[in-house]
Amino acid sequence: MDSATAPAATTRAADAAVLDKLYHGGDYNPEQWADVPGIFEQDLRLMKLARLSAATVGVFSWASLEPEEGRYTFDWLDRVIDGLSRNGQRIVLATPSGAKPNWLALKYEEVRRVDAQGRREPQQGRHNFCWTSPVYRQKVRAINAKLAERYGRHEALLMWHLSNEYGNGGGGTAYCYCPLCFGAFREWLRQRYGTVEKMNAAFWSKFWSHTYASFHEVTHIDPSVHGLDLAWKRFMTDRVISMMADEAAPLREVSPGVPITTNFMGTFPPFDYWRLVESLDVASWDAYPSWHGDAGDLGPAVTTAFTHDIYRSFKGGKPWVLMESTPSQTNWQRVSRLKRPGMHRLASLQAVAHGADGVMYFQFRQSRGSSEKFHGAVVAHSGHENTRVFRDVAQVGADLEKLAPLAGATTSADVAILYDWQNNWGINQAQLVRNADKDYLATCVAHYRTFWNRGIPVDVIDSLRDFSRYKLLVAPMLYMIRPGVAERLEAFVAGGGTLLTTYLSGLVDEEDLAFLGGFPGPASMRKVLGIWVEETDALDERQRISVLPASPANPLRLPDVTRARHFCDIVHLEGAEALAAYGDDFYAGSPAVTVNKHGRGRAYYVASRNDDAFLEAMTKALVTELKIERALPVSTPGGAAGGAGEALPAGVTVQKRVRGDRVFWFAMNFNAEAKLLALASEGYRDALADREVKETIELPPFGVVVLSR
Ligand code: GAL
C-alpha cells in the first residue's frame, strides 16, 4: 500500500557518490552489425576518439542472447564486453526484457500484453509484455541469472540497467488488461480494502449502480468509477515494482555492490515514479527536449530543468544519470531540428548542473534499418568521425573529464515544489468545472520557472517526501491530500516554514472522495490557510477576471492588475488576510490572494490562475522576504549584488554543485544571442577553459561557463 502517513525515507546526500567520475557513453548495439567485418574494431577506435567512458549494451539483445528457448549464446557479448573493457569503457549492462524474442512470444501467448479493449498484442514493437505472466517473469529471471553469472563480477561492469523504459508505448498502453493481470488486481483489491463493502465505499460505487457484489465482478476498468481507476494505477505501479524486484533478484545475488538503475521517461504519467525509484540505487532518465521549435528554447529549457530536478530529488539529492539523449536529432518528434552550435554542450552540461553524474546517448552507431535508421547517433551512416555531431560529442567528453572532481557533488535547496504523480492522476481523471487546460504539470513548471529565472536551486518532491527542511514549499493545485499530508503541512508552517498553494487544492482524499465540511480539506489544511473556498468559477477561453492588490501598501508588490484565467476560487477569510482581491464580476472585492500566519510560519493561497508577471512578483517577494539565495551571486540591472529577488537576464540561469570544499557553478544561456553576467565578486576560475575570469563573463549563444573557486 502506498498510503504512508510518514514521509518516505530519502537517501542522505552525504553518501551521495555512486559513480567515481562523470561518465560519458551511450547505447551500443553491436549485434546489429555482427555480420559486418571490422566494424567492432572501428567502433572501439571511434569510442576512444569521442571520449566515451561507458557503453550501454544488451538493451534489446534477447534474440541474440537466447536464439532458441534455453540455448544461450554469450560468446559475442563476451567479445564485446572484453573489447570495450580493454578499450577503456565501463559497461552499463541491460537486462533484455524490453523486447521479447519471437520464439517466446509465439509459444507462450500469455506474455503478450492485452489492451483495454481485450486485444492481445500480436508480437511487434517493444515494451509490451504482460506485467503478470509467470512465464515471462520466469524467462526474464532465467536470462538475468545467466547474465549475472557471466558478467556480474566483471571488473568493467559499472551498472545494471533493468529492461528499457518500462511501459513506453507498448501497443498503445502502458498497462496490461489480461485475465492474469485482473486476477492479481482482484487480489490486490482484497488486500487493500479487506471487504467488498469497504471497496464499494471507497469507490462510491452506488453512483450509476456500479456496486460490486464480490471482487470477482471487477473484470474491467470503468473510467467513470474514479476510485477504481486510481486503484488500477496504484496496482499497476506495484506490478512494475514487483517486475523490477524479479529482474533485480539474480543481479543483486551475484553483484550486490553494483548499482541498479532503469531508464525512466521524464514525468511519464502511467506509473508513480516516486514509488518505482525506491527500488533503484540510481535514478536515470531519457531526455529528448524539442529544441529550436516555433516556441523557442526557454520552454524546453525550463521543463527539462524541472524534470532534471525531479531526478536529483528522487534519491534525496544523490547524483543521477542522463541515460539517453540524442547527440543530434531524434526522428520521432513532430519536427526534429538540428541542434544549433553550442546546444549539444549546453544541454549535456545542463544535466550535470542539475546533478547528473553521467551523460549518455541513444545511440552510438546509427542503425541501418527499421524505425530508427534516421535517428541521430554519435556515428552516422557516413561512418567516420569527421562530422559536426561527432566533434560536439568529443567536446562534451573532454568537458566531463575536466569536471571529474565534481562526481558525487550535490546541491542544497531552500525551496521545494511539490510534483505528485498520484495528484496528477486524480486531477486528470476528475471531471472538473473546467476540463480544458487542467495543466497540473505546466502549472508546477510555471512556478518553477520563476526560480529558474533567478538561478535559485529548487528540489522537486512529492507530497509524501519530507519537506520540513525547506524555507519555502510551493504546492500548486494540490488536489489530492493523502493521509498525513495536511498534518505535515500544518507542522511545517507552525515550525516556521512558508507554504504557497493555489486553487484546486485540498479537494479529495487519497480515494478521490471529496472532503466534506468545506474546502480546502482536511480541517488542518483549512486551519493553516485560514480560509474557506465556497465556490470555484471556471472561465471560458477568452474570459479574464482582474486581480488587484487589496491595499495600497501591497506588501507583495503585486502588479497593479493581473488578468486571471481558467479558474477563480471564491474565498472567505477565516483568519487569513487578503493581499489581493478580484476586480470583476459578482465576486468583485472577494479575496484572490491570502496569507495566514500560523505558528512561526505563513501560508499563502493564490485563488486564481494568474499570469507569469504575477508569479514573478510573488516569487520575488517571497525570495526577498525569506532571504533565499541564488546559486551564484551576480549583479542584476534592477538589484543590489546578490539580491536573489531580481531575475537574471531572460533565458539565463545559474546552478551549483558542491562537494566538500569544492564548488562548481554553471552559468547557462539558452538564447541564440550572447549574454553578459556580472559576478558579484572576483576570484572565480573558468573550469573548462582553465583560466581566471573577470567580473563580467560573456555567455556565448547557447553557451555554458562552468566556474570554480
Ligand atoms: C528511447 C528508447 C531508445 C530509443 C530512443 C530514440 O525512448 O529508450 O531505445 O528508441 O528513445 O529516441
Residues whose N, C-alpha, C, O or C-beta is under 5 A from the ligand:
A	BS01	GAL	E165 T330 F362
